[in-house]
Amino acid sequence: MKIAILAAGTSKYFPLFIDKPKCLYHLNGVIQLQRVIEDARQFVADKDIIVVAGYKNEYIKEFLKEYPAITLKINERYKESAIFSFRKAVENEDDDMVFILGDESIRRKNIQRICSSHRKLAILYHDTYYYYSVGILKLRKDVLDIVKDDKYLSMEAMKEIYCFANEKDIYDGNFTINSGICL
């Protein structure tokens, strides 16, 4: 299993973060990307951690000098959509993949629950840690192609994923899962 930390975005919703990527700011005295990496290290070796950078990636590249075994991948299309960070993460990879956002935190017990899932798709839809609302996603290696397919961006594909994760036959528009894990 590998853990991909997605840290490519421009943080356009947070204009405060303009001089460097948001994941490199401190939260309670710790650089957020460092916090996420340390959490990931509880479950996989450094060689199985991938950081996908984009916006001002030179700062992340410099930061990762402290973690020489971690793989850095650059998403050149970071301005377009987050899907390109998912695609960059799985590029040339053939293992189960857990995706975590580099600028947010997730409780380790929930990371462990997602990492240990044997389902094709495992999702933590909502988790509150400090003042963040976050998500984490695991795809088994036999379904990694879902992020390589252009239809992934369509609402039809989102409905299929929703039905699969919620064990429903049809999409009913009723998102009853506001907190917790779909396994």
Disulfide bonds with the S-S distance in Angstrom:
none
